[in-house]
Amino acid sequence: MVDDMLRTPGAVRDAERWTAHNYHPLPVVISSAEGAWLTDVDGRRYLDFLAGYSALNFGHRHPTLIAAAHAQLDRLTLTSRAFIHDQFADFCRELAELCGKDMVLPMNTGAEAVETGIKVARKWGYQVKGVPAGQANIVVAEGNFHGRTTTIVSFSTDEDARADFGPYTPGFTVVPYGDLDALTAAIDENTVAVLLEPIQGEQGVVVPPEGYLPGVRAVCTERNVLFIADEIQSGLGRTGATFACDHEGVTPDMYLLGKALGGGIVPVSAVVANADVLGVLKPGQHGSTFGGNPLACAVAVEVVRMLATGEFQRRSAELGARLHARLRELIGKGLVAVRGRGLWAGLDIDPALMTGREACERLAERGVLAKDTHGSTIRLAPPLVVTEEEIDHAVTQLAAILTA
Ligand SMILES: *Cc1c(COP(=O)(O)O)cnc(C)c1O
């Protein structure tokens, strides 16, 4: 096919012309997808090794989830929280049970779940812990990614994410990630919460040292501070367990969930905690027009049921072991380091070879879509329905671009 017959170049130009440039997408224009595969407007197929930053843990258009969405579309889509609908209680109960907690507060996006967690922790601090008015502080980690709202970027350490968006929300103390002594030293009598990703995805799939998360749990318990785990990207099967915290036997006081909870169909996020924490909210103090809507609940309850079988977590653990073994073979052959757990990997490419962006462009030319994070780091997060053969295929393409 000659180039000027392709639809992609024009579609890329139109997308650039008519949108704010807050993203720098790869020049592919997707028109359909199924499972782990994407098809572009020119009929080319790609293996999806980003999976919507883990929003597509169950792959594109999983039949069970699509059926649930279709059925719900034909019955009821939105009520607002002013009324109760018949999908609400099941979703909240089953998600609470999956998390081993008392109750759920549904929202839409991940950033909203983080904002909700911050508000709940502050109110808990004033009403339960007895922190003096306006004095609550929350300890967070360097290299964090919790979303894009003004409060959340206030404690980002990524200058691109933060610069020129001030004045910033006060009340956050930033400490190095993985350093328990620094975290312990930052906690004072007005600390209401420690907010962490159990694995830092955006930072390049950074796994903290063994013992860190149990240490954080212990110090939070000892100092009467809430441990908030942002499992928006790491949770719901991605790491080979339901939650990344599970690998170290840690139970946080609050789970923040999002991304995969919506089954790749609708934005669904949630805060999950016990009644002594989430119970501080009373009518009128927090809310969302779309949070917990019937369509969202109908899809998300199926996501919870799929996770309750353990099948996806097992797949992620087993296939993840293969992915990591294959990737480790490339260390010294173009890769400098490989990190991660389950079907989640952060790769540092030898910066002398290419940037992460260049690596992703070359992978795209070979039919594999992935995303760079910083510098020469790229992140792989295939859907959990990916097969062994597809993993091998993707790693073969990676090896090819590294040695080309
Ligand atoms: C993606 C992400 C968020 C923000 O979620 P949005 O739905 O994009 O607002 C928050 N925390 C973590 C760890 C994430 O990966």
Ligand as a Chemical Component Dictionary entry (heavy atoms), coordinates in Angstrom:
data_LIG
# 
_chem_comp.id                   LIG 
_chem_comp.type                 NON-POLYMER 
_chem_comp.pdbx_formal_charge   0 
_chem_comp.three_letter_code    LIG 
# 
loop_
_chem_comp_atom.comp_id 
_chem_comp_atom.atom_id 
_chem_comp_atom.alt_atom_id 
_chem_comp_atom.type_symbol 
_chem_comp_atom.charge 
_chem_comp_atom.model_Cartn_x 
_chem_comp_atom.model_Cartn_y 
_chem_comp_atom.model_Cartn_z 
_chem_comp_atom.pdbx_ordinal 
LIG C1 C1 C 0 -3.541 6.317 37.057 1  
LIG C2 C2 C 0 -3.259 6.514 38.497 2  
LIG C3 C3 C 0 -3.951 7.462 39.262 3  
LIG C4 C4 C 0 -4.925 8.431 38.651 4  
LIG O1 O1 O 0 -5.991 7.809 38.005 5  
LIG P1 P1 P 0 -6.859 8.630 36.920 6  
LIG O2 O2 O 0 -8.020 7.704 36.642 7  
LIG O3 O3 O 0 -6.002 8.871 35.735 8  
LIG O4 O4 O 0 -7.283 9.890 37.583 9  
LIG C5 C5 C 0 -3.686 7.528 40.604 10 
LIG N1 N1 N 0 -2.780 6.720 41.180 11 
LIG C6 C6 C 0 -2.087 5.797 40.484 12 
LIG C7 C7 C 0 -1.104 4.929 41.178 13 
LIG C8 C8 C 0 -2.278 5.679 39.115 14 
LIG O5 O5 O 0 -1.576 4.795 38.411 15 
# 
loop_
_chem_comp_bond.comp_id 
_chem_comp_bond.atom_id_1 
_chem_comp_bond.atom_id_2 
_chem_comp_bond.value_order 
_chem_comp_bond.pdbx_ordinal 
LIG C1 C2 SING 1  
LIG C2 C3 SING 2  
LIG C2 C8 DOUB 3  
LIG C3 C4 SING 4  
LIG C3 C5 DOUB 5  
LIG C4 O1 SING 6  
LIG O1 P1 SING 7  
LIG P1 O2 DOUB 8  
LIG P1 O3 SING 9  
LIG P1 O4 SING 10 
LIG C5 N1 SING 11 
LIG N1 C6 DOUB 12 
LIG C6 C7 SING 13 
LIG C6 C8 SING 14 
LIG C8 O5 SING 15 
# 
